[in-house]
């Protein structure tokens, strides 16, 4: 036991001697030297510290150090800045071939919060934008969180909105017949007409939720005249015509259409025809007056438009109001386009009307004809006196000299008349519109029966 005690005693003494030699003795010597040196510097330091300039310099140095420290700390607390990034696109990750997602916003606003330099760097550096992962979600309604993938960790951000409720549907598809509409057709040259549009396909596929597909009444290709390059008569191929789905009320239905656009061969024509102008006086002249001459400045025009309208039109009637007219007059007339006509070669014209004293002339035994009799019925005059009428024609002496019986037509309009005996008013017209025509017999009696 004594041997063990002596061993540990020697060990501790040696350790103490080691630290005394390595640490304690050298440090003590250094401290003693500093004390000796300070005794020599003390007087010089006292003199230097006693000067006002020295104290001023030291104060400035200390103030500058304190300023740097406070500024550095305050930047962290005070230099907080916020900036809003508007309309950032939202990207959803899900199986687009199998599902349809509704309720997800197309764009959101992001508020970045942090120091200005960090926000600047964030705006310059690329990011993955705003995303939402819908992978694994089944059909139904789900509350999901939007994420903004920004590489800088020194910024905070807030999304508006940050969470949304979305509804997931199984995607279905159907085939639909494709039709077309022509937009801005009035922008086409008035002498041109789109006579035919041949789409490059007759059907398209629509995809979406079942309830949306049930709302689709028609799918149309919207051919915009403004997108036809250099429209002129002939065949023109137009590409990238957009497709739109509509419901029965004409509202757009948001469904996927495959393909998204089609092409079409557009046939543009320029149907035209030259037709005469017929001036038609409307109203009664002053008592005892008649029209001697009607002289239009334009007697023929060329009309353009739909082929069916061009084929049907034979003349262009221009009306002038001569009510109460008792002396010569010049009329300025704007030509109106009949239905189906898009352009007329002349837009305006003048009509000179000369007036003369009226005389009359009678034409006897003018046969009465029948118009607008319904199908399945036949008509005949009730008596011989009802078959013919005497017509009085009033006009200038010069005009009356040229009129013949064959230029006069007397008729009764049987529209809406049924089986039975009826008294019907007689209407008289003539080829010369400068003259006035009337029947001495105002009404004739006719008998309508069913056809046997």
QUISULMO-V716216 format. One record per residue. N is the residue number from 1. RES is the residue in three letters. BURIAL is I if it has 24 or more other C-alpha atoms within 12 Angstrom, else O. D_CENTER is the distance of its C-alpha to the mean C-alpha in Angstrom with 2 decimals. Layout:
n:N res:RES burial:BURIAL d_center:D_CENTER
n:N res:RES burial:BURIAL d_center:D_CENTER
//
This chain:
n:1 res:UNK burial:O d_center:108.85
n:2 res:UNK burial:O d_center:110.38
n:3 res:UNK burial:O d_center:109.29
n:4 res:UNK burial:O d_center:105.68
n:5 res:UNK burial:O d_center:105.84
n:6 res:UNK burial:O d_center:107.33
n:7 res:UNK burial:O d_center:104.56
n:8 res:UNK burial:O d_center:101.68
n:9 res:UNK burial:O d_center:103.57
n:10 res:UNK burial:O d_center:103.87
n:11 res:UNK burial:O d_center:100.19
n:12 res:UNK burial:O d_center:98.94
n:13 res:UNK burial:O d_center:101.32
n:14 res:UNK burial:O d_center:99.99
n:15 res:UNK burial:O d_center:96.35
n:16 res:UNK burial:O d_center:97.28
n:17 res:UNK burial:O d_center:99.05
n:18 res:UNK burial:O d_center:96.00
n:19 res:UNK burial:O d_center:93.56
n:20 res:UNK burial:O d_center:96.21
n:21 res:UNK burial:O d_center:96.59
n:22 res:UNK burial:O d_center:92.90
n:23 res:UNK burial:O d_center:91.12
n:24 res:UNK burial:O d_center:93.40
n:25 res:UNK burial:O d_center:95.94
n:26 res:UNK burial:O d_center:93.40
n:27 res:UNK burial:O d_center:91.14
n:28 res:UNK burial:O d_center:94.20
n:29 res:UNK burial:O d_center:95.38
n:30 res:UNK burial:O d_center:91.96
n:31 res:UNK burial:O d_center:91.95
n:32 res:UNK burial:O d_center:95.53
n:33 res:UNK burial:O d_center:94.62
n:34 res:UNK burial:O d_center:91.62
n:35 res:UNK burial:O d_center:93.96
n:36 res:UNK burial:O d_center:96.49
n:37 res:UNK burial:O d_center:93.87
n:38 res:UNK burial:O d_center:92.34
n:39 res:UNK burial:O d_center:95.74
n:40 res:UNK burial:O d_center:95.63
n:41 res:UNK burial:O d_center:92.03
n:42 res:UNK burial:O d_center:92.40
n:43 res:UNK burial:O d_center:93.97
n:44 res:UNK burial:O d_center:91.45
n:45 res:UNK burial:O d_center:88.50
n:46 res:UNK burial:O d_center:89.98
n:47 res:UNK burial:O d_center:90.39
n:48 res:UNK burial:O d_center:86.79
n:49 res:UNK burial:O d_center:85.29
n:50 res:UNK burial:O d_center:87.23
n:51 res:UNK burial:O d_center:85.42
n:52 res:UNK burial:O d_center:82.49
n:53 res:UNK burial:O d_center:80.44
n:54 res:UNK burial:O d_center:80.62
n:55 res:UNK burial:O d_center:79.43
n:56 res:UNK burial:O d_center:76.53
n:57 res:UNK burial:O d_center:75.39
n:58 res:UNK burial:O d_center:75.64
n:59 res:UNK burial:O d_center:73.66
n:60 res:UNK burial:O d_center:70.85
n:61 res:UNK burial:O d_center:70.71
n:62 res:UNK burial:O d_center:70.61
n:63 res:UNK burial:O d_center:67.90
n:64 res:UNK burial:O d_center:65.73
n:65 res:UNK burial:O d_center:66.13
n:66 res:UNK burial:O d_center:65.21
n:67 res:UNK burial:O d_center:62.10
n:68 res:UNK burial:O d_center:60.86
n:69 res:UNK burial:O d_center:61.38
n:70 res:UNK burial:O d_center:59.62
n:71 res:UNK burial:O d_center:56.69
n:72 res:UNK burial:O d_center:56.19
n:73 res:UNK burial:O d_center:56.30
n:74 res:UNK burial:O d_center:54.04
n:75 res:UNK burial:O d_center:51.27
n:76 res:UNK burial:O d_center:50.99
n:77 res:UNK burial:O d_center:50.78
n:78 res:UNK burial:O d_center:49.02
n:79 res:UNK burial:O d_center:46.68
n:80 res:UNK burial:O d_center:43.99
n:81 res:UNK burial:O d_center:40.44
n:82 res:UNK burial:O d_center:37.03
n:83 res:UNK burial:I d_center:33.62
n:84 res:UNK burial:O d_center:30.24
n:85 res:UNK burial:I d_center:27.95
n:86 res:UNK burial:O d_center:24.45
n:87 res:UNK burial:O d_center:21.74
n:88 res:UNK burial:I d_center:24.06
n:89 res:UNK burial:I d_center:22.81
n:90 res:UNK burial:I d_center:24.67
n:91 res:UNK burial:I d_center:26.13
n:92 res:UNK burial:I d_center:27.63
n:93 res:UNK burial:O d_center:30.59
n:94 res:UNK burial:O d_center:31.06
n:95 res:UNK burial:O d_center:31.37
n:96 res:UNK burial:O d_center:27.80
n:97 res:UNK burial:O d_center:29.22
n:98 res:UNK burial:O d_center:30.95
n:99 res:UNK burial:I d_center:29.02
n:100 res:UNK burial:I d_center:25.70
n:101 res:UNK burial:I d_center:25.45
n:102 res:UNK burial:I d_center:23.61
n:103 res:UNK burial:O d_center:23.93
n:104 res:UNK burial:I d_center:24.01
n:105 res:UNK burial:I d_center:21.97
n:106 res:UNK burial:O d_center:19.88
n:107 res:UNK burial:O d_center:21.33
n:108 res:UNK burial:I d_center:24.41
n:109 res:UNK burial:I d_center:26.34
n:110 res:UNK burial:I d_center:29.80
n:111 res:UNK burial:I d_center:32.67
n:112 res:UNK burial:I d_center:35.34
n:113 res:UNK burial:I d_center:38.81
n:114 res:UNK burial:I d_center:41.75
n:115 res:UNK burial:I d_center:43.34
n:116 res:UNK burial:O d_center:41.27
n:117 res:UNK burial:O d_center:42.54
n:118 res:UNK burial:I d_center:41.71
n:119 res:UNK burial:I d_center:38.13
n:120 res:UNK burial:O d_center:37.82
n:121 res:UNK burial:O d_center:39.21
n:122 res:UNK burial:I d_center:36.91
n:123 res:UNK burial:O d_center:33.81
n:124 res:UNK burial:O d_center:35.28
n:125 res:UNK burial:O d_center:36.46
n:126 res:UNK burial:O d_center:34.24
n:127 res:UNK burial:O d_center:33.61
n:128 res:UNK burial:O d_center:32.30
n:129 res:UNK burial:I d_center:29.72
n:130 res:UNK burial:I d_center:29.13
n:131 res:UNK burial:I d_center:30.11
n:132 res:UNK burial:I d_center:31.04
n:133 res:UNK burial:O d_center:33.42
n:134 res:UNK burial:I d_center:32.95
n:135 res:UNK burial:O d_center:35.47
n:136 res:UNK burial:O d_center:37.90
n:137 res:UNK burial:I d_center:36.03
n:138 res:UNK burial:O d_center:36.11
n:139 res:UNK burial:O d_center:33.65
n:140 res:UNK burial:O d_center:33.55
n:141 res:UNK burial:O d_center:32.61
n:142 res:UNK burial:O d_center:33.78
n:143 res:UNK burial:O d_center:33.95
n:144 res:UNK burial:I d_center:33.35
n:145 res:UNK burial:I d_center:33.87
n:146 res:UNK burial:I d_center:31.62
n:147 res:UNK burial:I d_center:33.55
n:148 res:UNK burial:I d_center:33.15
n:149 res:UNK burial:I d_center:35.24
n:150 res:UNK burial:I d_center:36.62
n:151 res:UNK burial:O d_center:39.75
n:152 res:UNK burial:I d_center:41.34
n:153 res:UNK burial:O d_center:43.51
n:154 res:UNK burial:O d_center:44.39
n:155 res:UNK burial:I d_center:41.12
n:156 res:UNK burial:I d_center:40.02
n:157 res:UNK burial:I d_center:36.40
n:158 res:UNK burial:I d_center:34.54
n:159 res:UNK burial:I d_center:31.23
n:160 res:UNK burial:I d_center:28.93
n:161 res:UNK burial:I d_center:28.80
n:162 res:UNK burial:I d_center:31.74
n:163 res:UNK burial:O d_center:32.02
n:164 res:UNK burial:I d_center:29.55
n:165 res:UNK burial:O d_center:29.99
n:166 res:UNK burial:I d_center:28.38
n:167 res:UNK burial:O d_center:28.63
n:168 res:UNK burial:I d_center:29.44
n:169 res:UNK burial:I d_center:29.09
n:170 res:UNK burial:I d_center:30.53
n:171 res:UNK burial:I d_center:27.98
n:172 res:UNK burial:I d_center:28.27
n:173 res:UNK burial:I d_center:26.90
n:174 res:UNK burial:O d_center:26.60
n:175 res:UNK burial:O d_center:26.08
n:176 res:UNK burial:I d_center:23.53
n:177 res:UNK burial:O d_center:23.27
n:178 res:UNK burial:I d_center:20.29
n:179 res:UNK burial:I d_center:18.77
n:180 res:UNK burial:I d_center:16.05
n:181 res:UNK burial:I d_center:13.55
n:182 res:UNK burial:I d_center:13.31
n:183 res:UNK burial:O d_center:10.14
n:184 res:UNK burial:O d_center:11.03
n:185 res:UNK burial:I d_center:14.61
n:186 res:UNK burial:O d_center:15.79
n:187 res:UNK burial:O d_center:15.41
n:188 res:UNK burial:I d_center:18.15
n:189 res:UNK burial:I d_center:21.69
n:190 res:UNK burial:I d_center:23.00
n:191 res:UNK burial:I d_center:26.03
n:192 res:UNK burial:I d_center:24.13
n:193 res:UNK burial:I d_center:22.97
n:194 res:UNK burial:I d_center:21.45
n:195 res:UNK burial:O d_center:24.32
n:196 res:UNK burial:O d_center:23.79
n:197 res:UNK burial:I d_center:21.54
n:198 res:UNK burial:I d_center:23.60
n:199 res:UNK burial:I d_center:21.95
n:200 res:UNK burial:O d_center:24.20
n:201 res:UNK burial:O d_center:24.49
n:202 res:UNK burial:O d_center:24.75
n:203 res:UNK burial:I d_center:24.25
n:204 res:UNK burial:I d_center:22.54
n:205 res:UNK burial:I d_center:23.62
n:206 res:UNK burial:I d_center:21.76
n:207 res:UNK burial:I d_center:23.28
n:208 res:UNK burial:I d_center:23.34
n:209 res:UNK burial:I d_center:25.33
n:210 res:UNK burial:O d_center:27.03
n:211 res:UNK burial:O d_center:25.60
n:212 res:UNK burial:I d_center:21.99
n:213 res:UNK burial:I d_center:22.97
n:214 res:UNK burial:O d_center:24.51
n:215 res:UNK burial:O d_center:21.31
n:216 res:UNK burial:I d_center:19.54
n:217 res:UNK burial:O d_center:19.94
n:218 res:UNK burial:I d_center:18.22
n:219 res:UNK burial:I d_center:16.68
n:220 res:UNK burial:I d_center:14.68
n:221 res:UNK burial:I d_center:14.15
n:222 res:UNK burial:I d_center:11.00
n:223 res:UNK burial:I d_center:12.84
n:224 res:UNK burial:I d_center:11.01
n:225 res:UNK burial:I d_center:13.78
n:226 res:UNK burial:O d_center:12.94
n:227 res:UNK burial:O d_center:14.04
n:228 res:UNK burial:I d_center:17.25
n:229 res:UNK burial:O d_center:20.05
n:230 res:UNK burial:O d_center:22.35
n:231 res:UNK burial:I d_center:21.75
n:232 res:UNK burial:O d_center:25.13
n:233 res:UNK burial:O d_center:27.30
n:234 res:UNK burial:O d_center:28.10
n:235 res:UNK burial:O d_center:26.74
n:236 res:UNK burial:I d_center:24.06
n:237 res:UNK burial:I d_center:23.18
n:238 res:UNK burial:I d_center:19.57
n:239 res:UNK burial:I d_center:19.20
n:240 res:UNK burial:O d_center:16.75
n:241 res:UNK burial:I d_center:14.45
n:242 res:UNK burial:I d_center:12.37
n:243 res:UNK burial:I d_center:13.37
n:244 res:UNK burial:I d_center:11.92
n:245 res:UNK burial:I d_center:14.40
n:246 res:UNK burial:I d_center:14.25
n:247 res:UNK burial:O d_center:17.05
n:248 res:UNK burial:O d_center:18.95
n:249 res:UNK burial:O d_center:16.93
n:250 res:UNK burial:O d_center:13.58
n:251 res:UNK burial:O d_center:12.56
n:252 res:UNK burial:O d_center:11.51
n:253 res:UNK burial:I d_center:14.83
n:254 res:UNK burial:I d_center:15.37
n:255 res:UNK burial:I d_center:17.94
n:256 res:UNK burial:I d_center:19.06
n:257 res:UNK burial:I d_center:18.76
n:258 res:UNK burial:I d_center:21.50
n:259 res:UNK burial:I d_center:20.87
n:260 res:UNK burial:O d_center:17.38
n:261 res:UNK burial:I d_center:16.85
n:262 res:UNK burial:I d_center:18.96
n:263 res:UNK burial:I d_center:20.31
n:264 res:UNK burial:I d_center:20.96
n:265 res:UNK burial:I d_center:23.49
n:266 res:UNK burial:I d_center:22.06
n:267 res:UNK burial:O d_center:24.76
n:268 res:UNK burial:I d_center:24.34
n:269 res:UNK burial:I d_center:27.13
n:270 res:UNK burial:I d_center:28.41
n:271 res:UNK burial:I d_center:30.51
n:272 res:UNK burial:I d_center:32.66
n:273 res:UNK burial:I d_center:35.87
n:274 res:UNK burial:O d_center:38.24
n:275 res:UNK burial:I d_center:39.17
n:276 res:UNK burial:O d_center:41.60
n:277 res:UNK burial:I d_center:40.83
n:278 res:UNK burial:I d_center:42.73
n:279 res:UNK burial:I d_center:43.28
n:280 res:UNK burial:I d_center:43.66
n:281 res:UNK burial:I d_center:45.59
n:282 res:UNK burial:O d_center:44.57
n:283 res:UNK burial:O d_center:47.06
n:284 res:UNK burial:O d_center:50.85
n:285 res:UNK burial:I d_center:52.68
n:286 res:UNK burial:O d_center:55.40
n:287 res:UNK burial:O d_center:58.56
n:288 res:UNK burial:O d_center:60.68
n:289 res:UNK burial:I d_center:58.06
n:290 res:UNK burial:I d_center:56.37
n:291 res:UNK burial:I d_center:54.03
n:292 res:UNK burial:I d_center:56.10
n:293 res:UNK burial:I d_center:53.46
n:294 res:UNK burial:I d_center:49.65
n:295 res:UNK burial:I d_center:48.70
n:296 res:UNK burial:I d_center:44.99
n:297 res:UNK burial:O d_center:44.15
n:298 res:UNK burial:I d_center:41.96
n:299 res:UNK burial:I d_center:43.32
n:300 res:UNK burial:I d_center:40.86
n:301 res:UNK burial:I d_center:37.20
n:302 res:UNK burial:I d_center:35.12
n:303 res:UNK burial:I d_center:32.05
n:304 res:UNK burial:I d_center:29.09
n:305 res:UNK burial:I d_center:26.66
n:306 res:UNK burial:I d_center:26.62
n:307 res:UNK burial:I d_center:29.90
n:308 res:UNK burial:O d_center:30.78
n:309 res:UNK burial:O d_center:30.40
n:310 res:UNK burial:I d_center:32.40
n:311 res:UNK burial:O d_center:35.11
n:312 res:UNK burial:O d_center:35.40
n:313 res:UNK burial:I d_center:35.59
n:314 res:UNK burial:O d_center:39.17
n:315 res:UNK burial:I d_center:39.20
n:316 res:UNK burial:I d_center:37.16
n:317 res:UNK burial:I d_center:38.58
n:318 res:UNK burial:I d_center:38.55
n:319 res:UNK burial:I d_center:39.85
n:320 res:UNK burial:I d_center:41.98
n:321 res:UNK burial:O d_center:43.46
n:322 res:UNK burial:I d_center:47.25
n:323 res:UNK burial:O d_center:48.18
n:324 res:UNK burial:O d_center:51.44
n:325 res:UNK burial:I d_center:51.57
n:326 res:UNK burial:O d_center:55.17
n:327 res:UNK burial:O d_center:54.99
n:328 res:UNK burial:O d_center:53.19
n:329 res:UNK burial:O d_center:49.56
n:330 res:UNK burial:O d_center:46.77
n:331 res:UNK burial:I d_center:43.22
n:332 res:UNK burial:O d_center:40.00
n:333 res:UNK burial:O d_center:37.45
n:334 res:UNK burial:O d_center:33.73
n:335 res:UNK burial:I d_center:33.12
n:336 res:UNK burial:O d_center:30.48
n:337 res:UNK burial:I d_center:28.59
n:338 res:UNK burial:O d_center:29.51
n:339 res:UNK burial:O d_center:27.08
n:340 res:UNK burial:I d_center:25.91
n:341 res:UNK burial:I d_center:27.02
n:342 res:UNK burial:I d_center:24.51
n:343 res:UNK burial:I d_center:27.07
n:344 res:UNK burial:I d_center:30.64
n:345 res:UNK burial:I d_center:32.99
n:346 res:UNK burial:I d_center:34.26
n:347 res:UNK burial:O d_center:32.21
n:348 res:UNK burial:O d_center:35.24
n:349 res:UNK burial:I d_center:38.93
n:350 res:UNK burial:I d_center:42.10
n:351 res:UNK burial:I d_center:44.52
n:352 res:UNK burial:I d_center:48.17
n:353 res:UNK burial:I d_center:50.02
n:354 res:UNK burial:I d_center:53.83
n:355 res:UNK burial:I d_center:55.81
n:356 res:UNK burial:I d_center:59.30
n:357 res:UNK burial:I d_center:61.63
n:358 res:UNK burial:I d_center:61.06
n:359 res:UNK burial:I d_center:63.62
n:360 res:UNK burial:I d_center:63.52
n:361 res:UNK burial:I d_center:64.55
n:362 res:UNK burial:I d_center:64.99
n:363 res:UNK burial:I d_center:64.17
n:364 res:UNK burial:I d_center:65.95
n:365 res:UNK burial:O d_center:65.33
n:366 res:UNK burial:I d_center:61.60
n:367 res:UNK burial:I d_center:60.56
n:368 res:UNK burial:I d_center:57.97
n:369 res:UNK burial:I d_center:55.15
n:370 res:UNK burial:I d_center:52.81
n:371 res:UNK burial:O d_center:49.01
n:372 res:UNK burial:O d_center:46.48
n:373 res:UNK burial:I d_center:49.14
n:374 res:UNK burial:O d_center:47.77
n:375 res:UNK burial:O d_center:48.45
n:376 res:UNK burial:O d_center:51.78
n:377 res:UNK burial:O d_center:53.49
n:378 res:UNK burial:I d_center:56.03
n:379 res:UNK burial:I d_center:57.16
n:380 res:UNK burial:I d_center:60.34
n:381 res:UNK burial:I d_center:61.96
n:382 res:UNK burial:O d_center:64.28
n:383 res:UNK burial:O d_center:67.03
n:384 res:UNK burial:O d_center:67.86
n:385 res:UNK burial:O d_center:67.09
n:386 res:UNK burial:I d_center:63.51
n:387 res:UNK burial:I d_center:62.93
n:388 res:UNK burial:I d_center:63.17
n:389 res:UNK burial:I d_center:62.59
n:390 res:UNK burial:I d_center:63.68
n:391 res:UNK burial:I d_center:60.89
n:392 res:UNK burial:I d_center:61.31
n:393 res:UNK burial:I d_center:59.42
n:394 res:UNK burial:I d_center:59.17
n:395 res:UNK burial:I d_center:58.48
n:396 res:UNK burial:I d_center:60.10
n:397 res:UNK burial:I d_center:63.36
n:398 res:UNK burial:O d_center:62.03
n:399 res:UNK burial:I d_center:59.11
n:400 res:UNK burial:I d_center:61.36
n:401 res:UNK burial:O d_center:63.74
n:402 res:UNK burial:O d_center:61.13
n:403 res:UNK burial:I d_center:59.85
n:404 res:UNK burial:O d_center:61.19
n:405 res:UNK burial:I d_center:61.23
n:406 res:UNK burial:O d_center:58.84
n:407 res:UNK burial:O d_center:56.23
n:408 res:UNK burial:I d_center:56.16
n:409 res:UNK burial:I d_center:54.38
n:410 res:UNK burial:I d_center:55.21
n:411 res:UNK burial:I d_center:53.28
n:412 res:UNK burial:I d_center:52.46
n:413 res:UNK burial:I d_center:49.06
n:414 res:UNK burial:I d_center:49.66
n:415 res:UNK burial:O d_center:46.14
n:416 res:UNK burial:O d_center:46.46
n:417 res:UNK burial:I d_center:50.28
n:418 res:UNK burial:O d_center:52.05
n:419 res:UNK burial:O d_center:55.63
n:420 res:UNK burial:O d_center:58.28
n:421 res:UNK burial:O d_center:59.86
n:422 res:UNK burial:I d_center:57.66
n:423 res:UNK burial:O d_center:58.08
n:424 res:UNK burial:I d_center:55.12
n:425 res:UNK burial:I d_center:54.37
n:426 res:UNK burial:I d_center:54.90
n:427 res:UNK burial:I d_center:52.31
n:428 res:UNK burial:I d_center:53.43
n:429 res:UNK burial:I d_center:51.44
n:430 res:UNK burial:I d_center:52.61
n:431 res:UNK burial:I d_center:51.50
n:432 res:UNK burial:I d_center:52.31
n:433 res:UNK burial:I d_center:49.74
n:434 res:UNK burial:I d_center:52.01
n:435 res:UNK burial:I d_center:54.38
n:436 res:UNK burial:I d_center:54.36
n:437 res:UNK burial:I d_center:55.38
n:438 res:UNK burial:I d_center:56.87
n:439 res:UNK burial:I d_center:59.05
n:440 res:UNK burial:I d_center:62.39
n:441 res:UNK burial:I d_center:61.90
n:442 res:UNK burial:O d_center:58.89
n:443 res:UNK burial:I d_center:58.71
n:444 res:UNK burial:I d_center:60.09
n:445 res:UNK burial:I d_center:60.89
n:446 res:UNK burial:I d_center:59.47
n:447 res:UNK burial:I d_center:59.95
n:448 res:UNK burial:I d_center:57.18
n:449 res:UNK burial:O d_center:58.25
n:450 res:UNK burial:O d_center:56.79
n:451 res:UNK burial:O d_center:56.98
n:452 res:UNK burial:O d_center:59.82
//
